[in-house]
Amino acid sequence: MKIQESAENYLETILIINERKGEVRSIDIVNELEFSKPSVSVAMKNLRENGYISVDKDGYITLTDMGLEIAEKMYERHRLISHCLTLMGVDPKVAVEDACRIEHVISAESFEAIKKYAVKLEKQ
């Protein structure tokens, strides 16, 4: 299941907004990402057509099971990588920005190794 980085970012953003507000509309994504309305509209159309989201008649966006799986994976990676970088002394703002890029390219094997290492560190 390989999708573009931009689609992963949109799905992760939908998850984050939903956790914060309980509902998501395109305008929320526009405001969160500071993208243009047309750009977000095209992205939502593509995500809907590919089965990652559904949009009801009132414009509320919901992640499908497939979309939720990707969003949760990206968000977990983002949180853990930014947390680890911060623990290593990286400025929190830089850590978040770097994690945003790393989360899309890191292999499952490397991420699992980092995750195990972080759990071990937390227990110490």
C-alpha positions in Angstrom: 0.0 0.0 0.0 2.2 2.8 -1.3 0.7 6.3 -1.6 2.3 9.7 -2.2 3.8 11.6 0.7 1.3 14.5 0.2 -1.6 12.1 0.5 -0.1 10.7 3.7 0.2 14.2 5.1 -3.4 15.0 4.2 -4.6 11.8 5.9 -2.5 12.5 9.0 -3.9 16.0 9.1 -7.5 14.8 8.9 -6.8 12.4 11.9 -5.2 15.2 14.0 -8.1 17.7 13.3 -10.6 15.0 14.0 -9.0 14.2 17.4 -8.9 17.9 18.2 -12.4 19.0 16.9 -14.4 15.8 16.5 -15.2 16.7 12.9 -13.3 17.7 9.8 -14.3 19.8 6.8 -12.1 20.9 3.9 -11.8 24.4 5.3 -10.3 23.0 8.5 -7.6 21.4 6.4 -7.0 24.6 4.5 -6.5 26.5 7.8 -4.4 23.8 9.3 -2.0 23.4 6.4 -2.3 26.9 5.0 -2.9 25.5 1.5 -5.3 27.0 -1.0 -8.9 25.9 -1.1 -8.6 24.6 -4.7 -5.5 22.5 -3.7 -7.3 20.9 -0.8 -10.4 20.3 -2.9 -8.4 18.5 -5.5 -6.6 16.4 -2.9 -9.9 15.5 -1.1 -11.3 14.4 -4.5 -8.3 12.2 -5.1 -8.4 10.7 -1.6 -12.1 10.1 -1.9 -11.8 8.5 -5.4 -9.0 6.2 -4.1 -11.0 5.1 -1.1 -9.1 6.8 1.7 -11.9 9.1 2.8 -15.6 9.6 2.6 -17.4 12.9 2.4 -21.0 13.2 3.5 -23.6 15.5 2.0 -22.7 18.3 4.5 -19.0 18.2 3.6 -17.8 16.3 6.6 -14.7 14.2 6.0 -14.2 10.8 7.5 -11.2 8.5 7.1 -12.1 5.0 5.7 -10.4 2.0 7.4 -7.7 2.2 4.7 -7.2 5.9 5.3 -7.2 5.6 9.0 -4.6 2.9 8.9 -2.2 5.1 7.0 -3.0 8.2 9.1 -2.3 6.4 12.3 0.9 4.9 11.0 2.2 8.4 10.0 1.1 10.0 13.2 2.7 7.4 15.3 6.0 7.8 13.4 5.8 11.6 13.6 5.2 11.6 17.4 7.9 9.1 18.2 10.6 10.5 15.9 10.0 14.1 17.0 10.1 12.9 20.6 13.3 11.0 20.2 15.0 13.9 18.4 13.9 16.3 21.2 15.4 13.9 23.8 18.6 13.9 21.9 18.8 17.7 22.2 17.3 18.8 18.9 15.2 22.0 19.2 11.5 20.9 19.4 10.5 23.0 16.4 13.3 21.5 14.3 12.5 18.0 15.6 8.9 18.3 14.5 9.9 19.6 11.0 12.4 16.8 10.6 10.0 14.1 11.8 7.6 15.3 9.2 10.0 14.4 6.5 11.5 11.3 8.0 8.1 9.7 8.8 7.5 9.1 5.1 10.8 7.6 4.1 11.9 5.5 7.1 11.6 1.7 6.6 9.3 -0.3 8.8 12.3 -2.2 10.1 14.2 1.0 11.1 11.1 2.5 12.7 10.4 -0.6 14.8 14.0 -0.6 15.9 13.7 3.1 17.0 10.4 2.3 18.7 11.9 -0.6 20.7 14.9 1.5 21.6 12.7 4.4 22.8 10.6 2.0 25.0 13.8 0.7 26.5 15.0 4.2 27.2 11.7 5.2 28.8 12.0 2.2 31.2 15.4 3.3 32.5 
